[in-house]
Amino acid sequence: MTRMPSIQARLYPDLPCFGCGPGNAKGLQLKSYPLGEGAGSGDGSPEGVVAAFTPWPEHDNGLGYLNGGIIGTVLDCHSAAAVMLEAERRGWPPLPGADLAYVTAGLDVRFLRPAPLHDTVQLHAVVTEADEPQMTVAVELRFDGKVRAEATAVWKRWRPRS
């Protein structure tokens, strides 16, 4: 089965971000996809975005689990996919001089239980509030049916300054 291009590959194919940038060969190369356009929302909004991430041995926290910094990175970058997709849907492209429409303004991460180092984890993000100046995203890292970490990400419209 051929899958459509990831949100990252479609919307920002040359971005060099360590976590999700297709333009960074040494990065994590996170790939996020829309989940069920419009089902149950009544307004045509997506139910969120999903991704799978397989940690590398180098992502060890020293105790045999996934490092918290890597968890924070994939939560941040996966929330970016939800925000960029929402911005595209609403017709909010990057402003002149900006590489992206939005940038992370805050990330409140909560570590609930250890995340595995040697197994693929699932990511799920949903835009919970959206207006042009700012968006908020709820994002989770899951494994074996349990939420291992969750975050609230706040994204602000990127307004380049000279």
Phi and psi in degrees as a GROMACS rama.xvg file:
@    title "Ramachandran Plot"
@    xaxis  label "Phi"
@    yaxis  label "Psi"
@TYPE xy
-93.3054  127.665  THR-2
-95.7504  147.698  ARG-3
-61.8578  161.375  MET-4
-60.7907  147.834  PRO-5
-62.5704  162.602  SER-6
-57.7379  -42.5409  ILE-7
-62.7172  -47.0408  GLN-8
-65.5383  -33.3074  ALA-9
-80.4693  -42.3653  ARG-10
-94.5001  -28.6347  LEU-11
-147.592  68.3438  TYR-12
-64.5943  -20.4411  PRO-13
-106.653  3.18179  ASP-14
-61.6958  131.141  LEU-15
-91.9337  19.4507  PRO-16
-55.861  136.599  CYS-17
-60.2184  -39.7323  PHE-18
-81.8529  -44.1216  GLY-19
-130.327  3.60369  CYS-20
-78.8013  118.7  GLY-21
-61.3097  -20.5987  PRO-22
-85.4617  7.20198  GLY-23
-118.034  96.7676  ASN-24
-62.8429  -24.1573  ALA-25
-96.6123  2.27696  LYS-26
-84.8038  -175.552  GLY-27
-74.9856  -21.54  LEU-28
58.5658  40.1517  GLN-29
-59.8493  136.04  LEU-30
-125.079  118.309  LYS-31
-112.474  149.668  SER-32
-135.688  146.078  TYR-33
-63.9398  147.158  PRO-34
-115.292  116.485  LEU-35
46.4621  76.3141  GLY-36
-52.5899  119.817  GLU-37
80.0743  -8.69321  GLY-38
-63.7417  117.843  ALA-39
81.0255  -9.15063  GLY-40
-85.9265  -27.5449  SER-41
81.4033  -16.8666  GLY-42
-116.729  9.25679  ASP-43
81.6172  2.71808  GLY-44
-75.8168  150.793  SER-45
-70.2155  157.054  PRO-46
-80.2604  -2.02074  GLU-47
130.325  -171.766  GLY-48
-128.468  151.717  VAL-49
-128.977  156.431  VAL-50
-156.143  157.992  ALA-51
-117.068  139.914  ALA-52
-133.827  127.041  PHE-53
-107.786  112.76  THR-54
-63.4174  158.15  PRO-55
-99.3819  157.917  TRP-56
-55.3029  -31.0853  PRO-57
-68.4483  -9.6955  GLU-58
-90.6068  15.0394  HIS-59
-66.4819  136.639  ASP-60
-85.4051  5.00535  ASN-61
97.1156  -10.9323  GLY-62
-121.229  9.18006  LEU-63
91.58  10.6081  GLY-64
-119.092  171.113  TYR-65
-68.1944  130.355  LEU-66
-61.6104  138.246  ASN-67
-62.6694  -33.0185  GLY-68
-66.8038  -38.0129  GLY-69
-68.1565  -40.1601  ILE-70
-59.0263  -47.4758  ILE-71
-59.3834  -40.0377  GLY-72
-62.9791  -47.87  THR-73
-70.6507  -31.7531  VAL-74
-65.3941  -44.5694  LEU-75
-61.178  -51.6861  ASP-76
-67.1072  -34.4463  CYS-77
-70.9402  -36.316  HIS-78
-64.5672  -32.0248  SER-79
-58.806  -40.712  ALA-80
-62.1157  -41.6295  ALA-81
-63.1006  -42.1708  ALA-82
-67.1378  -46.8065  VAL-83
-65.2152  -36.5779  MET-84
-65.9106  -43.45  LEU-85
-63.1439  -42.1474  GLU-86
-61.7359  -41.2831  ALA-87
-62.7582  -46.4118  GLU-88
-58.361  -37.1198  ARG-89
-90.2821  -2.29056  ARG-90
75.5903  35.9503  GLY-91
-110.171  76.7366  TRP-92
-72.6874  170.036  PRO-93
-56.0945  143.967  PRO-94
-74.8102  159.288  LEU-95
-53.3724  129.777  PRO-96
88.2857  -4.51986  GLY-97
-102.035  139.497  ALA-98
-79.7807  -29.7818  ASP-99
-130.664  158.882  LEU-100
-74.318  -30.9958  ALA-101
-138.77  156.491  TYR-102
-132.98  155.075  VAL-103
-64.0905  127.065  THR-104
-105.85  -21.8075  ALA-105
-168.579  148.44  GLY-106
-143.356  111.402  LEU-107
-104.084  101.946  ASP-108
-99.3399  137.293  VAL-109
-123.453  123.403  ARG-110
-94.3916  116.666  PHE-111
-98.5658  -33.9001  LEU-112
-162.534  161.191  ARG-113
-60.0893  145.493  PRO-114
-107.295  140.706  ALA-115
-68.6296  150.524  PRO-116
-92.658  -26.377  LEU-117
-110.692  10.367  HIS-118
-128.92  154.172  ASP-119
-72.4961  134.068  THR-120
-107.902  158.838  VAL-121
-108.433  144.492  GLN-122
-120.12  141.966  LEU-123
-140.409  131.347  HIS-124
-135.475  142.052  ALA-125
-135.762  131.703  VAL-126
-73.5472  120.676  VAL-127
-99.408  -25.3571  THR-128
-143.241  136.825  GLU-129
-146.941  121.214  ALA-130
-140.725  166.522  ASP-131
-58.6993  -38.9928  GLU-132
-72.2582  -26.516  PRO-133
-156.331  145.501  GLN-134
-130.445  151.21  MET-135
-123.088  139.259  THR-136
-129.687  136.682  VAL-137
-98.4196  127.213  ALA-138
-136.128  140.548  VAL-139
-131.222  149.89  GLU-140
-112.272  122.819  LEU-141
-122.327  148.887  ARG-142
-152.024  137.795  PHE-143
55.3326  39.4567  ASP-144
76.8043  5.20689  GLY-145
-123.672  142.264  LYS-146
-75.5503  122.562  VAL-147
-95.8618  -31.9423  ARG-148
-153.293  150.507  ALA-149
-142.482  157.917  GLU-150
-150.02  155.251  ALA-151
-111.387  122.515  THR-152
-111.251  133.343  ALA-153
-112.308  129.125  VAL-154
-120.864  135.135  TRP-155
-116.306  150.661  LYS-156
-58.4335  128.141  ARG-157
-81.314  114.289  TRP-158
-115.834  95.2675  ARG-159
-56.4709  142.053  PRO-160
-119.951  145.764  ARG-161
